[in-house]
Amino acid sequence: FTPTVTAMNAGGSNSKQLSLTVNAPLPGNGTFTYYVDSANGSDSNPGTAAQPWKTIAKVNATGLTPGQSVGFNRGDTWREQLTVLSSGTSNAPITFGAYGSGPPPIIDGADLVLTWTSSGLPNVYDAPTVKRPLQIFAGGVRLAQGTSRATLSNNQWFWTAGTVSLYNSSGNPGDQGLSIAVSQRDSNIDLNGTSYITIQDLALLHANQNGIYCNGSCTGPTLQRNTISYALNDGIRNGLTWANSLITGNTIDHSGASGIVLVTSGVTNNIISNNTLHHNSQIYDVISEHAFSGGIYFWTVGSGNVVTGNVSHNNGLLDSGTLVAKTAPIGMGLWFDTVASGNTMSNNTSYNNSYNGIQLEDTSGCTLTYNLSYGNTNASNYAYGISVNSYNQLAPTSGNIIDNNVAYGNFWGIQLTGYSNGAPGKFTNNSLKNNIIYGSLGAVELSTTFGAENDGTMGSGNVYRNNIIGPSGNAFIVWGVQKNYSTMGSWQTSSGQTNNIAADPLFTNTSLGTFTLQPGSPAIGAGVYVPGISAVNPPNIGAK
């Protein structure tokens, strides 16, 4: 059984229907070809439900054929890496999932270290490791890495020459029975250039690099209903080509960099749907990928990708609420960066991130519709609900559709800018219609500069109409550098834009994140019809 998922990337000349054949899910406790039980299995068994295997090493060493599947016993833990070596087909994927009852099976990238010896330095204890760890956890908390063994302070660690050293002011960690987990495996699962693989219902922890990684080119993977936590870099990351995938229903949290990151022009025709991404962007390093990260990050990808129904929040914040980095570009909710035309971001919710809720950067011909971005206020007064920009001018920013979104209660509302490139004709023909931009804490609701304001040199043809923008106030609309407006009438007269409204949209309950419209809202039936995007004529303004 191979269902077809159809998604619409609507937008005038950029309209495109995307049909993907994706792997059919097995039931959560379905019938598998082989079974693995870490507590009661044996690798000398035949791998049946009654006589399961024990280790992932046995799975890795077994050639699988299309349509076969491997089930891991719920409630069990494996401290091994699953390396997929066989491919399925579009009609008969190879599936790795869960059977039995209880919590999801755990594939852990870290080893527990129970025995420590004194290093000879005060409060510093040593243990041997097979591989250099890039992160260490005590009681489930990621510890800070020190700069040298001799300068460690409490709960810091350092590695050199096959030995990990830990500073613990209260004594030998082994004598205290502390649970110290030392990451040792680069990935929890390496898809290893295979095609048509389904990974579902697993818990993946503490990868020394990435939770699920494709070392090579992968086609048709389905990743669903997994929990991926505390990867050093990214929860899910591709290597080369990544095409025709379905990534859906996963929860990805506490990654050092991004929850999901897809890069290269070989990333095409993927559906990323209904995932929850939170508390990623946990590590900042100016010389690594941790310097640019968020919930979902697409960089230099190809076309036909659909990001829909995801919830991305608290990225760039520690559990305590402390910012990971105050001014660095990390903690974005959702981010398209220098991507090809024909990509869509719709019906997502992005909130309480440390940087912009949604960012579209150096990109043309993409569609952002029906997204909700709110409460992104934490980056030292440097966060927009939605930002459409040409920061580096790597590519023009033209023909993007940013319609029927809500940006509420962010520090700033919506930004469109060519930044400081000074390049002629680079910010053109973008559409901003039927959006609600309201309640920004920094007062600026709409900011348009460096071509986005149709200066005739750097930009032209950008359309702003039928939006609710407000409340009115000093400089609530910025139209070009140092050109600020405090009333809707004065801005529309000067800019030539029409049918925008300065009014309270009357949301149902913003404190509960409910952005439906109350009866009598000025947004009801006040939008302009946009073919391929609007469901009724006239549509409501906003995302709900």
URHU-V508980 format. One record per residue. N is the residue number from 1. PSI is psi in degrees with one decimal (* if undefined). Layout:
N&PSI / N&PSI
//
This chain:
1&119.3 / 2&94.5 / 3&155.1 / 4&126.6 / 5&125.9 / 6&128.0 / 7&145.7 / 8&121.6 / 9&93.5 / 10&146.0 / 11&72.0 / 12&-126.5 / 13&-12.3 / 14&6.0 / 15&137.2 / 16&128.0 / 17&129.4 / 18&117.7 / 19&121.8 / 20&133.9 / 21&123.1 / 22&159.2 / 23&135.6 / 24&136.9 / 25&143.4 / 26&152.4 / 27&155.5 / 28&-31.5 / 29&41.5 / 30&-178.6 / 31&131.4 / 32&159.3 / 33&-42.9 / 34&149.9 / 35&146.0 / 36&127.5 / 37&111.3 / 38&-21.7 / 39&-40.9 / 40&3.4 / 41&174.6 / 42&137.4 / 43&-9.9 / 44&-6.9 / 45&166.0 / 46&-5.4 / 47&21.0 / 48&172.0 / 49&-36.4 / 50&-28.5 / 51&76.8 / 52&162.1 / 53&173.6 / 54&-40.4 / 55&158.3 / 56&-28.3 / 57&-38.9 / 58&-40.4 / 59&-46.0 / 60&-30.9 / 61&-2.1 / 62&124.0 / 63&122.3 / 64&151.6 / 65&158.5 / 66&135.3 / 67&-14.4 / 68&165.8 / 69&155.9 / 70&127.8 / 71&136.2 / 72&136.4 / 73&128.9 / 74&142.1 / 75&-7.6 / 76&162.8 / 77&137.5 / 78&127.9 / 79&67.9 / 80&167.5 / 81&131.8 / 82&116.0 / 83&112.9 / 84&126.6 / 85&-7.3 / 86&146.8 / 87&148.9 / 88&-163.2 / 89&170.2 / 90&-31.6 / 91&-14.3 / 92&76.1 / 93&160.7 / 94&129.8 / 95&138.2 / 96&121.6 / 97&-154.2 / 98&147.0 / 99&166.8 / 100&-160.7 / 101&159.8 / 102&-167.4 / 103&163.5 / 104&149.3 / 105&142.0 / 106&128.9 / 107&111.9 / 108&128.7 / 109&-2.5 / 110&151.7 / 111&143.8 / 112&131.4 / 113&114.8 / 114&-20.6 / 115&124.6 / 116&146.8 / 117&155.0 / 118&137.8 / 119&-14.0 / 120&-16.0 / 121&147.4 / 122&125.2 / 123&15.0 / 124&128.1 / 125&144.8 / 126&151.7 / 127&143.6 / 128&149.0 / 129&147.7 / 130&-40.4 / 131&154.2 / 132&120.2 / 133&146.1 / 134&-4.7 / 135&151.2 / 136&145.2 / 137&140.0 / 138&118.5 / 139&31.4 / 140&-0.3 / 141&129.8 / 142&124.6 / 143&157.8 / 144&141.1 / 145&130.8 / 146&173.4 / 147&-18.8 / 148&159.8 / 149&-36.6 / 150&-17.0 / 151&16.3 / 152&145.7 / 153&-179.7 / 154&132.7 / 155&16.8 / 156&157.9 / 157&163.0 / 158&147.8 / 159&139.7 / 160&136.4 / 161&50.7 / 162&9.3 / 163&130.2 / 164&134.8 / 165&138.2 / 166&131.1 / 167&121.2 / 168&107.1 / 169&-17.8 / 170&9.7 / 171&-175.3 / 172&122.4 / 173&-34.5 / 174&-41.1 / 175&-28.1 / 176&-5.2 / 177&25.9 / 178&144.0 / 179&102.1 / 180&116.3 / 181&124.5 / 182&114.5 / 183&133.5 / 184&-16.2 / 185&132.9 / 186&-42.3 / 187&153.4 / 188&-43.3 / 189&127.5 / 190&114.9 / 191&-17.7 / 192&39.4 / 193&17.2 / 194&170.1 / 195&152.2 / 196&60.3 / 197&136.1 / 198&128.2 / 199&121.2 / 200&149.0 / 201&29.3 / 202&156.6 / 203&122.6 / 204&123.7 / 205&149.4 / 206&33.2 / 207&141.1 / 208&-12.0 / 209&-84.2 / 210&146.4 / 211&-64.3 / 212&125.2 / 213&144.1 / 214&104.8 / 215&82.1 / 216&-148.6 / 217&129.9 / 218&137.2 / 219&135.3 / 220&25.5 / 221&145.6 / 222&120.2 / 223&111.8 / 224&141.2 / 225&27.4 / 226&157.1 / 227&124.6 / 228&116.3 / 229&142.9 / 230&35.6 / 231&143.3 / 232&-44.4 / 233&-90.4 / 234&149.1 / 235&-49.7 / 236&131.0 / 237&140.4 / 238&164.5 / 239&-69.0 / 240&-119.5 / 241&136.9 / 242&105.8 / 243&149.6 / 244&40.0 / 245&161.4 / 246&117.1 / 247&105.8 / 248&142.4 / 249&17.1 / 250&154.4 / 251&124.1 / 252&121.7 / 253&153.8 / 254&28.0 / 255&146.8 / 256&-35.4 / 257&-114.5 / 258&155.8 / 259&-55.7 / 260&126.4 / 261&125.6 / 262&130.0 / 263&163.4 / 264&154.1 / 265&-13.1 / 266&4.4 / 267&103.2 / 268&148.1 / 269&48.1 / 270&147.1 / 271&121.3 / 272&104.6 / 273&142.1 / 274&33.9 / 275&154.2 / 276&125.4 / 277&118.3 / 278&150.8 / 279&38.6 / 280&-172.8 / 281&52.2 / 282&-9.2 / 283&135.8 / 284&126.1 / 285&119.6 / 286&-15.8 / 287&12.1 / 288&-179.2 / 289&-13.3 / 290&-14.4 / 291&-18.2 / 292&104.1 / 293&168.7 / 294&-162.0 / 295&-58.2 / 296&127.9 / 297&117.4 / 298&127.9 / 299&125.1 / 300&36.3 / 301&167.2 / 302&-156.2 / 303&173.9 / 304&14.6 / 305&137.7 / 306&122.7 / 307&110.0 / 308&141.8 / 309&13.3 / 310&154.9 / 311&122.3 / 312&120.1 / 313&155.7 / 314&24.0 / 315&138.8 / 316&5.7 / 317&139.0 / 318&168.1 / 319&-30.1 / 320&-11.9 / 321&-5.0 / 322&140.2 / 323&137.6 / 324&-42.4 / 325&133.1 / 326&-35.2 / 327&-2.4 / 328&152.4 / 329&62.3 / 330&161.2 / 331&22.3 / 332&146.7 / 333&-60.5 / 334&135.3 / 335&115.9 / 336&119.4 / 337&111.4 / 338&45.3 / 339&162.3 / 340&165.5 / 341&162.3 / 342&22.1 / 343&148.9 / 344&137.3 / 345&112.4 / 346&148.2 / 347&31.1 / 348&159.4 / 349&127.6 / 350&120.1 / 351&154.2 / 352&34.8 / 353&161.6 / 354&-8.7 / 355&-157.6 / 356&142.0 / 357&-46.0 / 358&133.2 / 359&133.2 / 360&114.0 / 361&128.8 / 362&49.1 / 363&143.2 / 364&153.9 / 365&28.0 / 366&162.8 / 367&126.2 / 368&109.4 / 369&146.3 / 370&32.5 / 371&150.6 / 372&122.6 / 373&115.7 / 374&155.0 / 375&20.4 / 376&91.7 / 377&5.0 / 378&-0.1 / 379&57.6 / 380&50.3 / 381&38.8 / 382&64.8 / 383&125.8 / 384&153.0 / 385&-49.1 / 386&132.6 / 387&125.3 / 388&114.7 / 389&168.2 / 390&64.1 / 391&-43.5 / 392&-5.7 / 393&35.7 / 394&-24.1 / 395&158.0 / 396&160.1 / 397&99.4 / 398&142.6 / 399&21.5 / 400&146.0 / 401&117.3 / 402&81.8 / 403&147.0 / 404&44.7 / 405&164.2 / 406&127.0 / 407&107.6 / 408&134.8 / 409&25.0 / 410&174.8 / 411&-49.5 / 412&160.2 / 413&-94.8 / 414&133.7 / 415&134.0 / 416&123.7 / 417&143.9 / 418&7.1 / 419&-128.8 / 420&33.0 / 421&-34.6 / 422&5.3 / 423&134.8 / 424&144.2 / 425&29.9 / 426&-20.3 / 427&92.5 / 428&147.2 / 429&34.8 / 430&148.1 / 431&128.3 / 432&95.5 / 433&147.7 / 434&26.7 / 435&153.8 / 436&121.1 / 437&106.8 / 438&147.6 / 439&27.4 / 440&135.2 / 441&-26.8 / 442&9.7 / 443&-31.9 / 444&115.1 / 445&-45.7 / 446&123.6 / 447&120.0 / 448&119.5 / 449&164.5 / 450&49.6 / 451&-31.3 / 452&-21.4 / 453&16.2 / 454&53.4 / 455&-10.2 / 456&-11.6 / 457&-62.4 / 458&-23.4 / 459&156.8 / 460&163.7 / 461&7.7 / 462&134.2 / 463&130.2 / 464&107.9 / 465&153.9 / 466&36.4 / 467&149.1 / 468&121.0 / 469&125.9 / 470&-176.7 / 471&158.6 / 472&149.6 / 473&176.6 / 474&122.2 / 475&35.8 / 476&-18.9 / 477&127.4 / 478&119.1 / 479&82.8 / 480&161.0 / 481&124.9 / 482&29.1 / 483&96.1 / 484&147.5 / 485&141.4 / 486&-5.6 / 487&150.6 / 488&-40.4 / 489&-44.0 / 490&-37.8 / 491&-46.5 / 492&-37.3 / 493&-42.4 / 494&-37.5 / 495&-22.5 / 496&5.0 / 497&155.6 / 498&158.4 / 499&22.4 / 500&153.2 / 501&136.4 / 502&98.8 / 503&158.4 / 504&123.6 / 505&-10.7 / 506&61.7 / 507&156.7 / 508&-53.2 / 509&92.2 / 510&-29.0 / 511&-23.6 / 512&6.5 / 513&26.4 / 514&107.1 / 515&25.8 / 516&166.1 / 517&134.8 / 518&154.9 / 519&137.6 / 520&0.0 / 521&136.2 / 522&-7.8 / 523&-16.8 / 524&122.2 / 525&17.4 / 526&5.3 / 527&171.9 / 528&138.7 / 529&128.9 / 530&111.8 / 531&135.0 / 532&-11.0 / 533&-46.4 / 534&136.1 / 535&-26.2 / 536&167.4 / 537&113.5 / 538&151.6 / 539&166.7 / 540&156.3 / 541&139.8 / 542&-172.8 / 543&-11.7 / 544&*
//
